[in-house]
């Protein structure tokens, strides 16, 4: 099942102001890279949250479960205080499917897909939706993805959420066979999307590529370059995030 985030969901109406934005990362290094891009003078962390204007950035933990729980908690708390968010962004680094997403490149999700939520059968993997329940994909608002891609030069495609990082060429080929439009794999996007959906909010995901998907070769990883790309991206995203709700 594909769930389309409606263009109007989560917008603050009648105020003329852009919605508050929550950016969820896995770890503090990603959080700080995002905050640095939003402002060279990002505010201090408050309970792990870095606030820059109307954007809050939080490291919610590694993996889909931690991401869902951490994001949901912050969304619920903000709503209870009467200062709800209007947009949720999952951000961080990830593995890229070469050659389409080389190390150092930037990818925006036009689909956020749980790659391994389902069952193994004698005929191969079956997603949970084909078992008759659940969902495996969320689609961010098209207009928002287009605008963010236009200002950053990011590629757009499917970002996969996995619970186990790929470590072999065979697994990489299997994932790409099942998801031909996949550009990146990471571990949090679908969890963040689930939390956003529970609050009726639109979600998007951005990933900077730190390593190729496939055999694990730590010497080939470029985490610093990927974090720098993430910082650069959010420096360009700021005006879009501040105005996106004014577009149909």
FENDAPE-V480662 format. One record per residue. N is the residue number from 1. RES is the residue in three letters. PSI is psi in whole degrees, -180 to 180 (999 if undefined). Layout:
n=N res=RES psi=PSI
n=N res=RES psi=PSI
This chain:
n=1 res=UNK psi=133
n=2 res=UNK psi=128
n=3 res=UNK psi=118
n=4 res=UNK psi=123
n=5 res=UNK psi=119
n=6 res=UNK psi=144
n=7 res=UNK psi=-30
n=8 res=UNK psi=-8
n=9 res=UNK psi=140
n=10 res=UNK psi=-1
n=11 res=UNK psi=145
n=12 res=UNK psi=117
n=13 res=UNK psi=150
n=14 res=UNK psi=-2
n=15 res=UNK psi=-21
n=16 res=UNK psi=9
n=17 res=UNK psi=150
n=18 res=UNK psi=154
n=19 res=UNK psi=156
n=20 res=UNK psi=143
n=21 res=UNK psi=134
n=22 res=UNK psi=124
n=23 res=UNK psi=119
n=24 res=UNK psi=124
n=25 res=UNK psi=172
n=26 res=UNK psi=-46
n=27 res=UNK psi=161
n=28 res=UNK psi=-33
n=29 res=UNK psi=-39
n=30 res=UNK psi=-42
n=31 res=UNK psi=-47
n=32 res=UNK psi=-34
n=33 res=UNK psi=-42
n=34 res=UNK psi=-49
n=35 res=UNK psi=-37
n=36 res=UNK psi=-35
n=37 res=UNK psi=-36
n=38 res=UNK psi=-34
n=39 res=UNK psi=137
n=40 res=UNK psi=-14
n=41 res=UNK psi=55
n=42 res=UNK psi=145
n=43 res=UNK psi=162
n=44 res=UNK psi=156
n=45 res=UNK psi=133
n=46 res=UNK psi=101
n=47 res=UNK psi=29
n=48 res=UNK psi=-11
n=49 res=UNK psi=130
n=50 res=UNK psi=125
n=51 res=UNK psi=129
n=52 res=UNK psi=104
n=53 res=UNK psi=-125
n=54 res=UNK psi=13
n=55 res=UNK psi=129
n=56 res=UNK psi=137
n=57 res=UNK psi=128
n=58 res=UNK psi=137
n=59 res=UNK psi=114
n=60 res=UNK psi=-6
n=61 res=UNK psi=166
n=62 res=UNK psi=133
n=63 res=UNK psi=158
n=64 res=UNK psi=-35
n=65 res=UNK psi=-48
n=66 res=UNK psi=-40
n=67 res=UNK psi=-44
n=68 res=UNK psi=-45
n=69 res=UNK psi=-47
n=70 res=UNK psi=-42
n=71 res=UNK psi=-45
n=72 res=UNK psi=-40
n=73 res=UNK psi=-43
n=74 res=UNK psi=-39
n=75 res=UNK psi=-43
n=76 res=UNK psi=-42
n=77 res=UNK psi=-42
n=78 res=UNK psi=-43
n=79 res=UNK psi=-40
n=80 res=UNK psi=-29
n=81 res=UNK psi=-1
n=82 res=UNK psi=19
n=83 res=UNK psi=61
n=84 res=UNK psi=157
n=85 res=UNK psi=157
n=86 res=UNK psi=-9
n=87 res=UNK psi=141
n=88 res=UNK psi=135
n=89 res=UNK psi=127
n=90 res=UNK psi=126
n=91 res=UNK psi=149
n=92 res=UNK psi=-163
n=93 res=UNK psi=168
n=94 res=UNK psi=177
n=95 res=UNK psi=139
n=96 res=UNK psi=143
n=97 res=UNK psi=109
n=98 res=UNK psi=151
n=99 res=UNK psi=1
n=100 res=UNK psi=-27
n=101 res=UNK psi=80
n=102 res=UNK psi=163
n=103 res=UNK psi=134
n=104 res=UNK psi=-11
n=105 res=UNK psi=169
n=106 res=UNK psi=139
n=107 res=UNK psi=134
n=108 res=UNK psi=134
n=109 res=UNK psi=128
n=110 res=UNK psi=-3
n=111 res=UNK psi=133
n=112 res=UNK psi=110
n=113 res=UNK psi=133
n=114 res=UNK psi=109
n=115 res=UNK psi=-28
n=116 res=UNK psi=27
n=117 res=UNK psi=102
n=118 res=UNK psi=-144
n=119 res=UNK psi=146
n=120 res=UNK psi=135
n=121 res=UNK psi=169
n=122 res=UNK psi=-23
n=123 res=UNK psi=6
n=124 res=UNK psi=-170
n=125 res=UNK psi=139
n=126 res=UNK psi=121
n=127 res=UNK psi=156
n=128 res=UNK psi=-30
n=129 res=UNK psi=-33
n=130 res=UNK psi=-10
n=131 res=UNK psi=-5
n=132 res=UNK psi=12
n=133 res=UNK psi=170
n=134 res=UNK psi=-170
n=135 res=UNK psi=156
n=136 res=UNK psi=-9
n=137 res=UNK psi=138
n=138 res=UNK psi=142
n=139 res=UNK psi=119
n=140 res=UNK psi=162
n=141 res=UNK psi=127
n=142 res=UNK psi=-47
n=143 res=UNK psi=-40
n=144 res=UNK psi=-45
n=145 res=UNK psi=-44
n=146 res=UNK psi=-43
n=147 res=UNK psi=-44
n=148 res=UNK psi=-39
n=149 res=UNK psi=-38
n=150 res=UNK psi=-40
n=151 res=UNK psi=-21
n=152 res=UNK psi=-17
n=153 res=UNK psi=14
n=154 res=UNK psi=148
n=155 res=UNK psi=156
n=156 res=UNK psi=142
n=157 res=UNK psi=-169
n=158 res=UNK psi=134
n=159 res=UNK psi=121
n=160 res=UNK psi=141
n=161 res=UNK psi=125
n=162 res=UNK psi=155
n=163 res=UNK psi=-20
n=164 res=UNK psi=121
n=165 res=UNK psi=138
n=166 res=UNK psi=137
n=167 res=UNK psi=12
n=168 res=UNK psi=156
n=169 res=UNK psi=-34
n=170 res=UNK psi=-44
n=171 res=UNK psi=-40
n=172 res=UNK psi=-43
n=173 res=UNK psi=-38
n=174 res=UNK psi=-45
n=175 res=UNK psi=-42
n=176 res=UNK psi=-30
n=177 res=UNK psi=-40
n=178 res=UNK psi=-24
n=179 res=UNK psi=78
n=180 res=UNK psi=-24
n=181 res=UNK psi=6
n=182 res=UNK psi=133
n=183 res=UNK psi=-29
n=184 res=UNK psi=149
n=185 res=UNK psi=142
n=186 res=UNK psi=-169
n=187 res=UNK psi=2
n=188 res=UNK psi=-22
n=189 res=UNK psi=-47
n=190 res=UNK psi=-36
n=191 res=UNK psi=-43
n=192 res=UNK psi=-42
n=193 res=UNK psi=-39
n=194 res=UNK psi=-44
n=195 res=UNK psi=-43
n=196 res=UNK psi=-44
n=197 res=UNK psi=-36
n=198 res=UNK psi=-23
n=199 res=UNK psi=10
n=200 res=UNK psi=30
n=201 res=UNK psi=147
n=202 res=UNK psi=156
n=203 res=UNK psi=148
n=204 res=UNK psi=169
n=205 res=UNK psi=137
n=206 res=UNK psi=137
n=207 res=UNK psi=135
n=208 res=UNK psi=133
n=209 res=UNK psi=122
n=210 res=UNK psi=-18
n=211 res=UNK psi=157
n=212 res=UNK psi=146
n=213 res=UNK psi=129
n=214 res=UNK psi=-151
n=215 res=UNK psi=134
n=216 res=UNK psi=117
n=217 res=UNK psi=90
n=218 res=UNK psi=-29
n=219 res=UNK psi=-23
n=220 res=UNK psi=-5
n=221 res=UNK psi=144
n=222 res=UNK psi=67
n=223 res=UNK psi=-42
n=224 res=UNK psi=-42
n=225 res=UNK psi=-40
n=226 res=UNK psi=-42
n=227 res=UNK psi=-38
n=228 res=UNK psi=-39
n=229 res=UNK psi=-36
n=230 res=UNK psi=-43
n=231 res=UNK psi=-47
n=232 res=UNK psi=-39
n=233 res=UNK psi=-47
n=234 res=UNK psi=-23
n=235 res=UNK psi=-34
n=236 res=UNK psi=-25
n=237 res=UNK psi=-26
n=238 res=UNK psi=-52
n=239 res=UNK psi=-31
n=240 res=UNK psi=-45
n=241 res=UNK psi=-30
n=242 res=UNK psi=-18
n=243 res=UNK psi=-2
n=244 res=UNK psi=-30
n=245 res=UNK psi=-7
n=246 res=UNK psi=-3
n=247 res=UNK psi=142
n=248 res=UNK psi=999
